[in-house]
Amino acid sequence: MTRYCVDPARHELIATWGTGQGDLASRIAAVPAGTDLAALSRLTAALTQLSAAAWRTYTHPASAADSLEVNSEGWRREEERKAFVEVAAAVTTPNLPQGGSVIVEYSPVLENAHRVGRALIALDNPELTEAIRAETTVELAAVEGAELGNLTGRAQQAVLLSREGASPVQVAAADQLLQEDPFGPAALYSDIDPTAAAVAAAHWLYAAAEAVSEASGYAPTEVIREADNIEALPHATPTLVLGLLEAGVSPYDAVTGLVRHAMRIGDGELPDPAALREQLEEAEEVITEYADDDSEEADAVLTGIRLTPLDPRRPARDLLEDLLTAINGCWLLHAEYAEDEDRDDDQEESDDETAERHQHHSRAQFAALVRAIAAANRDRLV
C-alpha cells in the first residue's frame, strides 16, 4: 500500500510506496507554514488507510472467493471493489456529523474516503483538496492497473504483496522470464506479482524435477529432499508443491491454494478446521515422542510444527523464493548424475577456471533440458 506522511520542515505532504528494488516517494502538495500539523497527520493517516483498503481488494479479489452469492465473502469483496466509483464523491462531500452522530459506511474503502473528506474540510485549503482528489484517483488507478497485470508506475508496489489469485498476463510474463533463465532472473522479483511468478515457477520446478528424475531414478517428488543432501535447501514446501502437481493439481491451484491458506492464517482466521484437527493429532504424537528429550534435535522438531509452511507475513514471496531455490537444487542433483563431455580429467580440481567453465556448461545443459520439458508440457501451465 502507499503510505502518506508530512514533512514538517518543508511543509509538504508526501506519498511513499515500495517496489521490488526499493522505495519511491512523490510530493503530493505543499501547505502553508502555519497549517495545523495534527490536522495534516489525520489527513495522511486517512489516506494511508484508504490505500490499504483499496489494495486489499487486489490481494483479496472476489474471483478467489468460494461464492458470489448475496452476503457471501465473495459478494462482499465484489461490493467493496465496486465502491471505487464512489470514492471521489465521498472525498468531495463526506458524511458530516449531524445531531451528535455521523454515518459510518460498511465499506472500508468508502469510510476511509469519507474520513479523507472530513480531514480536508477541517484544513479548509482548496488547493490541497484538489491535490488530494487527484492523488486518490492515481492510487485507485494503480490498483486497477495491477488487476489487469500492468505493474508499472504506482502499481509496481504489487510485487511486494501476496494475492489470493494470479493475473494470466502476469503468469505469462513470468513464464517468459523463466524461458529466458529457468533458474529465475531478478526481474521475477522486481517486475512480477509474486503469486503469478510462483505459479509459473511451480510449472518450471516440475519440469526440472522430471529432468532430474530421468537422470537419477528418483521420483519427481523425492528429488528436492535428495538435493538437500548436497546443499541445505528449504525442501518441505517445494516437495509439497511437487506432490500436488504429481496428483494432477494445476500449478495455479497449487500455488494460490497455499498462498490463500497462509494469508487467512495471517488474518487470524482458521481456514480448515478439519485439517487442523489432523495436524494437531500428528503434533500430539510428536510432542509425546519428544516429551522427555531435551536435545537440540528434539527442540528443532517441536519448534518446527507450523500452521502453514509459508511465512504468513509474505507467503507469495516466500513460496517463490523456495520454488526457485528448489530449481537450483534440481540442477545440483542432476549434475551428480549427468556426464560432462567437456570435462578435462587432466586438469586438477583446484583449477578455478576449469571448475567455473564446468559449472557454466552444466547449468546451460540443464537449462536447455528443462526448457524442452516445460515446453512439451505447457498445457499444464495454461
Buried (B, 14 or more C-beta within 10 A) or exposed (E): BBBBBBBEEEBBBBBBBBBBEEEBEEEBBBBEEEBEEEBBBBBBBBBBBBBBBBBBBBBBBBEBBEEBEEEBBBBBBBBBBEBBEBBBEBBEEBBEEEEEEEEEBEBBBBBBBBBBBBBBEBBEBEEBBEBBBEBBEBBBBBBBBBBEBBBEEBBBBBBBBBBBBBBEBBBBBBBEBBBEEBBBBEBBBBBBBBBBBBBBBBBBBBBBBBBBBBBBEBEBBBBBBBBBEEEEBBBBBBBBBBBBBBEEBBBBBBBBBBBBBBBBBBEEEEBEEEEEEEBEEEBEEBEEEBEEEEEEEBEEBBEEEBBBBBBBEBBBBBBBBBBBBBBBBBBBBBBBEBEEEEEEEEEEEEEEEBEEBBEEBBBEBBBEBBBEBBEEEEEBBE
